Amino acid sequence: MHRIPDPPAEVAPIAASLRSRAPELGIRMARRIRAEVTYYGSEGGVAFDELSASCQRNADLVFRHLAGDRGSDMTPALDTGRERARRGDPLADLLHAYRVGSEFLWTELAAEARVAEGITTDIFVALAAWWVCEGLAAAASDAYREETSELVLQRERERSAMVEALFTGMLTDRTTLWGAADMLGLPTGGPYLVVAAEVPAPGREALPAIEARLLAEQLRSAWRLLPDLQIGVVAVQQPGAEETALRVLGRSPDSRVGVSPPYRALQDTPRALRLARVALAGVRGRPAGLARFDDSPAALLVASAPDEAARIARAVFEDVLELPATERDRLLETLECWFTAAGSTAGAAERLYCHRNTVRYRLHRLEELTGRSLRDPRAVADLAVALHALPLLSLEQR
């Protein structure tokens, strides 16, 4: 707690006289502050009755201590600092008000000291100036900053709980969702993206300062840190916003990141999180990378029934998964490129930077190992589902 220094005993009679005038001095001080500090210039900032009451308390505190009351403390200034922080009043205006009030009290003290006997005016005014300017203002400033820090922590706790409720599906009522969007600084309508990033260690962010980095690109977002993931929802309403978000996310070269497809309604956030997790599974095992969820029917089917999809992947690719890692990955990459090229051998070869005969050989090898022909539509469907489900398998299972 801040303590006021002991004043010279000679000033006690003057202080007692001034203390008896504290109500009148407080009102005059409030008028001076209102005239000189813009924020306090109208009822919209701080009501005059509230301002004058605060000034009276502070004036009484100063004169009471100078009169010899050693039990006085900084409580009025501390209370003022905390209250102004809770209301969101600017700290600079609060300190300006204290400077104006301090000057006013200083003037009153100097006027009384000039006609008093046995008191050195310079010493008295120096003491009064130190106490009034430094003591009260410093106490109020410290209390303001402490309260602001606590308010920030409280808002962050509330915000984190709201993000958790959004991701777990606890918010379903339209009004509640609008309130959540307002608290999180998100628009009430999409599209949105959900991001899931694998953390390097519990308690450490995978995407440090990501909210600020996105905001610098005019993209609003809300984030939650879990033991294994950093998850977030990003609003991508403006043209090109989705591409911008992906570009910002891609600037984290040491992170593995999964991104959901765009969705329109906030109540669909839990489903989008599941899709982002599926996308993230596709880059596990790599040092880093960013993967977007493929919203094709096969991918959606995999996301809706991950356990069954994983079982299908094991059954279809059982013999492929037993191959040495290099050969296994080469064959699966070839199949993926073949699907991406819409079944074109030439298109797959172009993506793989190899001859089309090499692609044909690898595909034929896959047909042998899986027992499924790429000329059979039903077999192609099996392979598509199994390929989408592969990221769901752990490295040990592979």
C-alpha positions in Angstrom: 0.0 0.0 0.0 1.2 3.5 -0.8 2.0 5.6 2.3 2.1 9.4 2.4 5.5 10.7 3.8 5.4 12.5 7.1 5.1 16.3 6.7 6.7 19.0 8.8 4.8 19.6 12.1 4.7 23.3 11.4 2.2 23.0 8.6 -0.5 21.3 10.7 -2.5 24.4 11.6 -2.6 25.5 8.0 -3.7 22.0 6.9 -6.4 21.9 9.5 -7.8 25.1 8.3 -7.8 24.0 4.7 -9.3 20.6 5.6 -12.3 22.4 7.1 -12.8 23.9 3.6 -12.4 20.6 1.7 -16.0 20.5 0.4 -15.8 24.0 -1.1 -12.3 23.3 -2.4 -13.3 20.0 -3.9 -16.1 21.7 -5.9 -13.8 24.4 -7.1 -11.1 21.8 -8.0 -13.8 19.9 -10.0 -14.7 23.0 -11.9 -11.1 23.6 -12.8 -10.6 20.1 -14.0 -13.8 20.2 -16.0 -12.6 23.4 -17.7 -9.1 22.2 -18.5 -9.5 18.4 -19.2 -11.5 17.7 -22.3 -12.6 14.2 -21.2 -14.1 15.6 -18.0 -15.7 18.5 -19.8 -19.2 17.1 -20.0 -21.6 14.8 -18.2 -20.8 12.2 -20.9 -17.4 11.6 -19.5 -17.7 11.8 -15.7 -20.7 13.3 -14.0 -19.9 16.6 -12.1 -21.3 15.3 -8.8 -19.0 12.2 -9.1 -16.0 14.3 -10.0 -16.5 16.9 -7.2 -17.0 14.1 -4.6 -13.7 12.5 -5.7 -12.0 15.9 -5.5 -13.3 16.5 -2.1 -12.1 13.1 -0.9 -8.6 13.7 -2.3 -8.4 17.2 -0.8 -9.5 15.9 2.6 -6.8 13.2 2.4 -4.1 15.7 1.6 -5.0 18.2 4.3 -5.8 15.4 6.9 -2.3 14.0 6.5 -0.6 17.4 6.6 -2.6 18.2 9.7 -0.9 15.3 11.4 -3.2 12.3 10.9 -0.6 9.5 10.4 -3.3 6.9 9.7 -4.3 8.4 6.4 -3.5 6.3 3.3 -4.0 6.4 -0.5 -7.4 4.7 -0.5 -9.3 7.5 -2.3 -6.7 7.7 -5.0 -6.5 4.0 -5.3 -10.3 3.7 -5.5 -10.4 6.4 -8.2 -7.8 4.7 -10.3 -9.6 1.3 -10.1 -13.0 2.9 -10.9 -11.7 4.8 -13.9 -10.0 1.6 -15.2 -13.3 -0.3 -14.9 -15.1 2.4 -16.8 -12.5 2.5 -19.5 -11.6 6.1 -18.9 -8.3 7.0 -20.6 -5.3 6.9 -18.2 -3.8 10.0 -19.8 -6.9 12.1 -19.0 -7.0 10.7 -15.4 -3.4 11.8 -14.9 -4.1 15.2 -16.5 -7.0 15.7 -14.1 -4.7 14.9 -11.2 -2.1 17.4 -12.4 -4.7 20.1 -12.7 -6.1 19.3 -9.3 -2.6 19.2 -7.8 -1.8 22.7 -9.2 -5.1 24.0 -7.7 -4.3 22.6 -4.2 -0.7 23.8 -4.5 -2.0 27.4 -5.2 -4.3 27.2 -2.2 -1.4 26.0 0.1 0.9 28.7 -1.2 -1.6 31.4 -0.5 -2.1 30.2 3.1 1.7 29.8 3.6 2.4 33.3 2.5 0.5 34.8 5.4 1.5 32.1 8.0 4.3 32.7 10.6 7.3 30.5 11.1 7.0 28.5 7.9 9.4 28.7 5.0 7.3 29.0 1.9 9.7 27.3 -0.5 10.0 24.2 1.7 6.3 23.9 2.3 5.4 24.4 -1.3 8.1 21.8 -2.4 6.7 19.3 0.0 3.1 20.0 -1.0 4.1 19.7 -4.7 5.8 16.4 -4.2 3.0 15.0 -2.3 0.1 16.2 -4.4 1.7 15.6 -7.8 3.6 12.4 -7.1 1.7 10.7 -4.3 -1.9 10.8 -5.4 -1.2 10.6 -9.2 1.2 7.8 -8.8 -1.2 5.8 -6.5 -4.1 6.3 -8.9 -1.9 5.4 -11.9 -0.7 2.2 -10.3 -4.2 1.2 -9.2 -5.4 2.0 -12.7 -2.8 -0.2 -14.3 -3.3 -3.0 -11.9 -7.1 -3.0 -12.4 -6.6 -2.8 -16.2 -4.3 -5.9 -16.1 -6.9 -7.8 -14.0 -9.7 -6.7 -16.4 -7.6 -7.9 -19.3 -7.0 -11.3 -17.7 -10.7 -11.6 -16.8 -11.8 -10.8 -20.3 -9.3 -13.3 -21.7 -10.6 -16.0 -19.3 -14.2 -15.2 -20.4 -13.2 -15.1 -24.0 -11.3 -18.4 -23.8 -14.4 -20.0 -22.2 -16.6 -18.6 -24.9 -14.3 -20.0 -27.6 -14.4 -23.4 -25.9 -18.2 -23.3 -25.8 -18.2 -22.4 -29.5 -15.9 -25.3 -30.4 -17.7 -27.9 -28.2 -21.2 -27.0 -29.6 -22.5 -25.6 -26.3 -23.8 -22.5 -28.1 -26.8 -23.4 -30.2 -29.4 -20.6 -29.5 -29.2 -17.9 -32.1 -29.1 -15.1 -29.5 -26.4 -16.8 -27.6 -24.4 -17.3 -30.8 -24.7 -13.6 -31.6 -23.5 -12.7 -28.1 -20.6 -15.0 -28.5 -19.7 -13.5 -31.9 -19.8 -10.0 -30.3 -17.6 -11.0 -27.4 -15.1 -12.7 -29.7 -15.1 -9.8 -32.2 -16.4 -12.0 -35.0 -19.1 -11.2 -37.5 -22.4 -13.0 -37.0 -22.4 -14.4 -40.5 -19.7 -16.4 -42.3 -18.0 -17.7 -44.1 -15.5 -18.8 -41.5 -12.5 -21.2 -41.4 -11.5 -23.4 -38.5 -7.7 -23.9 -38.0 -6.1 -26.7 -36.0 -2.4 -26.5 -35.4 -0.3 -29.1 -33.6 1.5 -27.5 -30.6 5.3 -28.1 -30.2 4.7 -28.8 -26.5 1.9 -28.5 -24.0 1.3 -24.8 -23.1 3.2 -23.5 -26.2 1.5 -21.9 -29.1 1.9 -23.5 -32.6 1.1 -20.2 -34.2 2.5 -17.4 -32.0 0.8 -14.0 -32.2 -1.5 -15.4 -34.9 -4.5 -13.3 -33.9 -2.5 -10.1 -34.3 -1.0 -11.3 -37.5 -4.4 -12.0 -39.0 -5.8 -8.7 -37.7 -3.0 -6.9 -39.5 -4.6 -8.3 -42.7 -8.0 -7.1 -41.6 -9.0 -10.7 -40.6 -10.8 -11.2 -37.3 -10.3 -14.5 -35.4 -10.6 -16.2 -32.0 -8.3 -18.8 -30.6 -8.0 -21.4 -27.9 -4.9 -23.3 -26.7 -5.4 -27.0 -25.9 -2.8 -29.4 -24.5 -2.2 -30.8 -28.0 -3.6 -28.2 -30.4 -4.0 -24.5 -31.0 -7.5 -24.1 -32.5 -9.1 -21.0 -34.0 -12.0 -19.7 -36.0 -11.2 -17.1 -38.7 -13.8 -14.9 -40.4 -13.2 -14.7 -44.2 -16.0 -12.6 -45.4 -14.2 -10.3 -47.8 -13.1 -11.3 -51.4 -9.7 -12.9 -51.3 -9.9 -13.3 -47.4 -9.6 -17.0 -47.5 -6.4 -16.9 -49.6 -5.0 -14.2 -47.3 -5.7 -16.3 -44.2 -3.9 -19.3 -45.8 -1.0 -17.1 -46.7 -0.6 -15.9 -43.1 -1.0 -19.4 -41.7 1.6 -20.6 -44.1 4.2 -18.1 -42.7 4.7 -20.5 -39.7 7.3 -22.8 -41.3 7.8 -25.0 -38.2 4.1 -25.8 -37.7 1.7 -28.5 -38.9 -1.6 -26.9 -39.6 -5.0 -28.3 -40.8 -7.7 -26.0 -42.2 -11.4 -26.8 -42.6 -13.4 -25.9 -45.7 -15.4 -22.6 -45.4 -18.7 -22.7 -43.6 -21.5 -20.2 -43.1 -23.0 -20.6 -39.7 -21.2 -20.4 -36.3 -23.2 -23.4 -35.0 -21.3 -25.5 -37.5 -18.0 -24.8 -35.8 -17.7 -28.2 -34.0 -18.1 -30.0 -37.4 -15.6 -27.7 -39.0 -13.1 -28.5 -36.2 -13.5 -32.2 -36.9 -12.7 -31.5 -40.6 -9.7 -29.4 -39.7 -8.4 -32.2 -37.5 -8.8 -34.6 -40.4 -6.8 -32.2 -42.6 -4.1 -31.9 -39.9 -3.8 -35.7 -39.8 -2.6 -35.5 -43.4 0.5 -33.6 -42.5 1.5 -35.5 -39.4 4.7 -37.3 -39.9 6.1 -34.3 -41.8 8.4 -31.7 -40.2 5.8 -29.0 -41.1 3.0 -28.2 -43.5 -0.4 -26.8 -44.1 -3.3 -29.0 -45.4 -6.8 -27.9 -46.3 -9.7 -30.4 -46.0 -10.8 -31.7 -49.3 -14.6 -31.3 -49.2 -15.3 -33.9 -51.9 -18.0 -36.5 -51.0 -15.4 -39.1 -50.2 -13.6 -36.8 -47.8 -16.9 -35.8 -46.1 -17.8 -39.5 -45.8 -14.4 -40.1 -44.1 -14.9 -37.2 -41.7 -18.4 -38.3 -40.7 -17.3 -41.9 -39.8 -13.5 -41.7 -39.0 -13.3 -45.1 -37.2 -15.0 -47.0 -40.0 -13.0 -45.0 -42.6 -9.7 -46.0 -40.9 -10.8 -49.6 -40.9 -11.5 -49.4 -44.7 -8.0 -47.8 -45.3 -6.3 -50.7 -43.4 -8.3 -53.3 -45.3 -7.7 -51.7 -48.8 -4.0 -50.8 -48.3 -3.0 -53.6 -46.0 -0.3 -55.0 -48.3 0.8 -51.5 -49.4 1.3 -50.4 -45.8 3.7 -53.3 -45.2 6.1 -52.1 -47.9 9.3 -50.2 -47.0 8.4 -46.5 -46.3 10.0 -45.2 -49.5 8.2 -47.5 -51.8 4.9 -47.2 -49.9 5.0 -43.4 -50.0 5.9 -43.4 -53.7 3.0 -45.6 -54.7 0.4 -43.7 -52.6 1.7 -40.4 -53.9 1.3 -41.7 -57.5 -2.3 -42.8 -56.7 -3.1 -39.4 -55.2 -1.7 -37.5 -58.2 -3.7 -39.8 -60.5 -6.9 -38.9 -58.7 -5.9 -35.2 -58.8 -5.4 -35.5 -62.5 -8.9 -37.0 -62.9 -7.6 -40.4 -63.9 -5.1 -39.0 -66.5 -1.8 -40.9 -66.5 -0.2 -38.1 -68.4 -1.5 -35.5 -65.9 -0.1 -37.6 -63.0 3.2 -37.9 -64.7 3.4 -34.2 -65.2 2.8 -33.6 -61.5 5.3 -36.2 -60.5 8.0 -35.1 -63.0 8.4 -38.6 -64.3 7.5 -40.6 -67.5 3.9 -41.8 -68.0 5.2 -45.4 -68.2 6.5 -45.0 -64.7 3.1 -43.9 -63.6 1.5 -46.9 -65.3 3.9 -49.3 -63.7 3.2 -47.9 -60.2 -0.5 -48.0 -60.7 -0.3 -51.5 -61.9 1.7 -52.4 -58.8 -1.0 -50.8 -56.6 -3.7 -52.9 -58.5 -1.8 -56.0 -57.7 -1.3 -55.2 -54.0 -4.8 -54.0 -53.4 -6.6 -56.5 -55.6 -8.6 -53.6 -57.2 -8.6 -52.5 -60.8 -8.6 -48.9 -61.7 -10.9 -49.8 -64.6 -13.6 -50.9 -62.2 -15.7 -47.9 -60.9 -16.5 -49.7 -57.7 -12.9 -50.4 -57.0 -12.0 -46.8 -57.8 -14.5 -45.6 -55.2 -13.0 -48.0 -52.6 -9.5 -46.6 -53.3 -10.7 -43.0 -53.1 -12.3 -43.5 -49.7 -9.3 -45.4 -48.4 -6.9 -42.8 -49.7 -8.8 -40.0 -47.9 -8.9 -42.1 -44.8 -5.1 -42.8 -44.7 -4.3 -39.7 -42.6 -6.4 -41.1 -39.8 -4.0 -44.0 -39.3 -1.2 -43.4 -36.9 2.4 -43.8 -38.0 2.7 -47.0 -35.9 -0.4 -48.4 -37.6 1.1 -47.7 -41.0 
